[in-house]
Amino acid sequence: MSGIYHDSDADLGVLSGCTIAVVGYGNQGRSQALNLRDSGLRVIVGNIMDASLERAREDGFEALPIADACARAAVIMLLVPDEVMPEVYEKDVAPHLQPDKVLDFASGYNVAFGLIKPPDFVDVVLVAPRMIGPGVRDTFVSGEGFASFVGVHQDASGQAKARMLALAKGIGSTRAGCIEMSMHDEASLDLFTEQGFGPAFGNVMMAAVDTLIEAGYPPEAVLVELFLSGELAYTFQKIREVGMLAQMDFHSHTSQYGSMTRGAKFASLIPTLKEKMKESLEEIRSGRFSEEWSTDRAEKLKLLEKMKELRSKLPFAEYERRARAAFRIGDERDR
Ligand code: NDP
């Protein structure tokens, strides 16, 4: 069983007097920097000279070019997008690494798949929130905290684990709990959710949308029924709070009887789904996906744009626009 850590396992004192450079003031960077400062730690920000750097200054941080922040700091938290990280690391971070410094990642991706190879004289740690950036801040402020996957990839100082736990506590994660694992496992689980679970779930949703619209139900009604009412999101929240099986008791007896007696016929899809999911997992774990994504990056970004354009032309995109406008949800409210 992997280690699971809470507040009582971590001591912020191991980082007292250290300067922590949060590199990248975006989704994760801003929230983590604010949380670390509110935890009493000394934080500076490194960013390219753009609006994010100005925002860091408005938030009261000393904000510097990335190389300058890395030169100053004992702990460097690399919170730029994964696809630009190897270049940022080579140019602005690596030249400023010295013995006893700590390099922290919020995603194991680049280290796990060999795209960043830190020197053996620094501590390399992982503190990877299972929470989007705004949630990292909101749950810190509310006191709830958020789970993270954490790990020591390289312990040069003999202090890496204590430092890793102190960072996790500083950003508010040990309040909810941190589970220990390797960078490779963290990155693989993350990518599997994106490539194995997410698309499978999305296709189940699309099959339901198509079935109901083909049967003559209005798209607005179908989308409200399936997810737009918020009932599905609320049910997922209850799954988290009370458990997948126990939440079923919140539904009517008709619902419980119907879904349990009819559920079995969909079980025949499981072997096919598992076969596809195993393919995805193998592609991820072998490094084939990361190799594909890091080769001919400009071409891959063009392909991504093309796919996004095609996505916006799907009939589903129009159904969503109509339904969201009809129910005055989000940006469609004012149309
Ligand atoms: P963002 O996309 O929010 O970007 C972070 C920062 O990097 C921004 O300040 C951005 O500037 C800056 N940046 C963008 N391009 C460059 C570049 N070429 N050179 C230098 N800086 C650049 O990143 P995230 O916060 O989403 O991700 C940071 C890390 O956190 C990643 O490792 C990610 O995997 C991990 N993570 C993210 C989660 C999330 O929910 N987003 C969840 C858990 C982990 P600007 O704003 O000007 O573009």
Boltz pocket constraint, residues with backbone or C-beta under 6 A from the ligand:
constraints:
  - pocket:
      binder: B
      contacts: [[A, 23], [A, 24], [A, 25], [A, 26], [A, 27], [A, 28], [A, 29], [A, 47], [A, 48], [A, 50], [A, 51], [A, 52], [A, 78], [A, 79], [A, 80], [A, 81], [A, 82], [A, 84], [A, 88], [A, 106], [A, 107], [A, 128], [A, 129], [A, 130], [A, 131], [A, 132], [A, 133]]
      max_distance: 6.0
